[in-house]
Structure formats: structure tokens, C-alpha cells
Amino acid sequence: MLVLTTPTIEGKRIVKYQGLVSGEAILGANIFKDIFAGIRDIVGGRSAAYEKELRRAKEIALDEMKEEAKALGCNAVIGVDLDYETLGVGQAGRMLMVSASGTAIVYEEE
């Protein structure tokens, strides 16, 4: 499935707009504990373990969004936006949410 941040697909005709689709992934406090336990991964201010978990959360959110679009009979999602938010209070209750949203469409394939 084609996933784009742009509002159109250059050279393609959109034949149907099906509406908003989204996907979410939430990383719990245990993931943060595991990541910070492996603090030795930090090199130059970056944590490979933390970045890996963020990429995994992004992929989960995008996959959920694409599945929702597929269930609507669409072959693409345009205008995609990714958001990262922290949820909860205090260190023990803190979680990270990654959400993806966009417009599910059907475009003419040649």
C-alpha cells in the first residue's frame, strides 16, 4: 500500500476519498526501564535501543493505519502525519504514544 505525506499522488488520478484512518502504538514504562538499563548503548548522546523502540512503534502505528485503509477497500493513504506524545505523570507512569493518521483513498493504477 502506498503511504505518502503529500496530499496528492503525482501523475495519478484519485477516484475515491474514503476518509480518515489512523493507527496508534504506546510504549509502556517497562520499555523505558529496559532502555535506560542499557544506558551503555548511548554514544554521542543517542541511544540505539531507544531509537529502535521508537522505530518499532512507528511501524506498528503505520501498519494499523494501512490495515484500516485496506479494510475500506483503499490502495493508498495520503496526507500522513506522525505524532509523538508522552502520556502519564511521574517517571513510573510515563509512556510514549506514536500515532499515524491520513486520508484513505483509491487511485487509478495503470
Helices and strands as residue ranges (DSSP letters): E 2-3, E 14-27, H 29-37, G 39-41, E 42-43, E 46-47, H 48-71, E 76-87, E 95-107
